[in-house]
Amino acid sequence: MSKPYATARQIAPVAVKLDADMKNRLQALAQSRQRTTHWLLKEAVAQFVYREEQHEALRRDALKAWGDYQETGLHISARESDEWLAQLEQGHDVAPPKPHV
């Protein structure tokens, strides 16, 4: 049986080699933000990983959509898409256009 979410996460140290200029910039930024360099590095890595995961999900979705289009030929045109999005932007709750060949 798996343990509940209340368990502590394992922490694994990681070394990052920075040139002197980047290290000094990081330290100056940490001081101005009243944070530690450790906190800034963790935050930077977390934001980078999140952004890259989102990018990867978008890439996978695009490849799946392209594969679906190649198999079926179903699509909506840019004009149809623009018109639908314009309606949504104006606050109208309209259904998306129907895909066609």
BELZIJO-V60860 format. One record per pair of residues at least 12 apart in sequence whose C-alpha atoms are under 10 Angstrom apart, sorted by the first residue. I is the first residue (numbers start at 1). GAP is how many residues later the second one is. Records with the same first field share a line. If there is no record, write none. Layout:
I->GAP / GAP
//
This chain:
16->25
23->14
26->12 / 14 / 15
27->13
69->32
72->28 / 29
73->26 / 27 / 28
74->24 / 25 / 26 / 27
75->22 / 23 / 24 / 25 / 26
76->20 / 21 / 22 / 23 / 24 / 25
77->20 / 22 / 23
80->16 / 17 / 18 / 19
81->15 / 16
83->13 / 14
84->12 / 13
//
